[in-house]
């Protein structure tokens, strides 16, 4: 059973990669289809098929061994693609590369092990992504928070950067997706914080650190030494006109 599961997942991953690679050669329709797959919601579907859906199926079939089997198959497919892609772009392999720099400065095994460590947060990013298109819409309906075009945040484009091949390309695309998920999540959370808790923290260092992702810390939240009358007045000023976005949101300007 595990052998069949491994072969099925490996075939699925390779087939999907080949499809995305060859589709642009089918003309404008193929190019448009691949371009659509680089942005939400189609990007969500493609990445789901390539990541968590096989995990779920493997888990249902054979428990933890099934999940591990799907992971091994996915890693095998990725490494096979990296090898093939670098073999097809030998000219780029001999030039400047991100992986060369990091391997040289911190060592091959440290660099590669560190990259694989980052994959452990993949399930956490998927949980954030699920919350973005399942839970946040409820807040839009209940509270009136602003809507967002997910494809402006959840997309990948580094495949268009000249010279990125194989190892560098796959890891840059991973970061490309994660950064979009994180940024959209932070943007949504800014609305929650300013709407329900517009009060600065007593810890000055925390305020300094958090203002990078929550500009309203410096742009309107009530000082920790303030009082609830000030908080209520702020809420009346900022949200009394039915506006429900964070204070620095573009729609307020």
Residue pairs with C-beta under 8 A, 6 or more apart in sequence:
1 61
1 62
2 62
2 65
2 66
2 69
5 58
5 61
5 62
5 66
5 69
5 70
5 73
6 69
6 70
6 72
6 73
7 73
9 54
9 58
9 69
9 70
9 73
9 74
9 77
10 73
10 76
10 77
12 49
12 54
13 50
13 73
13 74
13 77
13 78
14 77
14 80
14 81
16 46
16 49
16 50
17 77
17 81
20 34
20 37
20 46
23 30
23 31
23 33
23 34
24 30
24 31
24 34
36 42
37 43
37 45
37 46
38 155
38 156
38 157
38 159
39 151
39 154
39 155
40 150
40 151
40 153
40 154
40 155
41 133
41 150
41 151
43 154
43 155
43 156
43 177
44 129
44 133
44 154
47 177
50 74
51 74
51 122
51 126
52 123
52 126
54 70
54 73
54 74
55 67
55 70
55 71
57 66
57 70
58 66
58 67
58 68
58 69
58 70
59 66
59 67
60 66
62 69
78 170
81 170
82 166
82 167
82 170
83 166
85 165
85 166
85 169
86 92
86 93
86 165
86 166
86 167
89 165
89 166
92 163
92 165
93 165
93 166
95 163
96 163
97 163
97 167
97 168
98 168
98 172
99 111
99 167
99 168
102 111
103 111
106 114
115 171
118 174
119 174
121 178
125 177
125 178
125 181
125 182
128 181
128 182
128 185
129 154
129 181
131 185
132 150
132 181
132 184
132 185
132 188
133 150
136 145
136 188
139 145
139 191
139 192
140 146
140 147
143 195
143 244
144 242
144 244
145 188
145 191
145 192
145 195
145 244
145 245
146 191
146 244
146 245
146 249
146 251
148 184
148 187
148 188
150 184
153 180
153 181
153 183
153 184
153 187
154 177
154 180
154 181
154 184
155 176
155 180
156 173
156 176
156 177
156 180
157 176
158 164
158 169
158 172
158 173
158 176
159 169
159 173
161 172
164 172
186 213
189 213
189 214
190 213
190 214
190 215
190 216
190 246
190 248
190 249
191 244
191 245
191 246
191 249
193 214
193 216
193 246
194 214
194 216
194 220
194 221
194 238
194 246
194 247
195 239
195 244
195 246
198 216
198 220
198 221
198 222
198 231
198 234
198 235
198 238
199 221
199 222
199 224
199 226
199 231
200 207
200 217
200 221
200 222
200 223
200 224
201 207
201 210
201 217
201 224
202 224
207 217
207 218
210 217
211 217
211 218
215 247
215 248
216 246
216 247
216 248
219 247
219 248
220 234
220 238
220 247
221 234
222 230
222 231
222 234
238 247
243 251
243 252
245 251
245 252
